[in-house]
């Protein structure tokens, strides 16, 4: 069994075949999926998916690209949404210096407040980091999540061992996506080989970042098996062992039930 720890099944690109996408995932052993919100508006949408489909869980948060109008009053609504029984994390939150849609001081403030909320609610954080390594690491280190048993995950990890080492030292997990299977991903594969096996997660970030040989197409949770196979190859382990270990990691970090619910 496998867990796709990050997929955006609420996106309109899945409107025509969402149930079939979930069925295709289950058919290849991907029985649990985590769907993170990107803002307050789609928080109820991801909760509705979690209520509708067994094995689908939700995370609640405001993505940095959705945080331009951040108000601290939003925390009350985030707290209310996060009280749902199928919410397993605060996210997707973080910093994005690639698009820079939100002024950086606002991104920093929104991340600080949401990290504090995660700590308050004893939930892990799902961290988005794009071109913001130093500031992400600094804000994580300053947060009260650092050093906790279940602080969170650097989702779709895409940088290098120096960043990974610092995140791991704070207790964070690393989530690997389709780019692990791409030809020009030597730094990423180095991290996947060196990081402790008990801190690795696999995810799709669907509909984005489809793994080889589906690169450029719509990604979907069933394709997380290809990430698991590449990770198994890099670690010199059978795919079944990678499935077992990464699933155990996801269950531990997100406090998932042992069976889909």
Secondary structure as GFF3:
##gff-version 3
##sequence-region A 1 261
A	DSSP	beta_strand	2	4	.	.	.	ID=ss1
A	DSSP	three_ten_helix	12	14	.	.	.	ID=ss2
A	DSSP	alpha_helix	18	27	.	.	.	ID=ss3
A	DSSP	beta_strand	30	36	.	.	.	ID=ss4
A	DSSP	alpha_helix	40	52	.	.	.	ID=ss5
A	DSSP	beta_strand	56	60	.	.	.	ID=ss6
A	DSSP	three_ten_helix	64	66	.	.	.	ID=ss7
A	DSSP	alpha_helix	74	82	.	.	.	ID=ss8
A	DSSP	beta_strand	87	96	.	.	.	ID=ss9
A	DSSP	alpha_helix	104	121	.	.	.	ID=ss10
A	DSSP	beta_strand	124	130	.	.	.	ID=ss11
A	DSSP	alpha_helix	133	142	.	.	.	ID=ss12
A	DSSP	beta_strand	152	154	.	.	.	ID=ss13
A	DSSP	alpha_helix	161	169	.	.	.	ID=ss14
A	DSSP	beta_strand	173	176	.	.	.	ID=ss15
A	DSSP	three_ten_helix	178	181	.	.	.	ID=ss16
A	DSSP	alpha_helix	186	194	.	.	.	ID=ss17
A	DSSP	three_ten_helix	197	199	.	.	.	ID=ss18
A	DSSP	beta_strand	200	202	.	.	.	ID=ss19
A	DSSP	three_ten_helix	221	223	.	.	.	ID=ss20
A	DSSP	alpha_helix	224	235	.	.	.	ID=ss21
A	DSSP	alpha_helix	239	254	.	.	.	ID=ss22
###
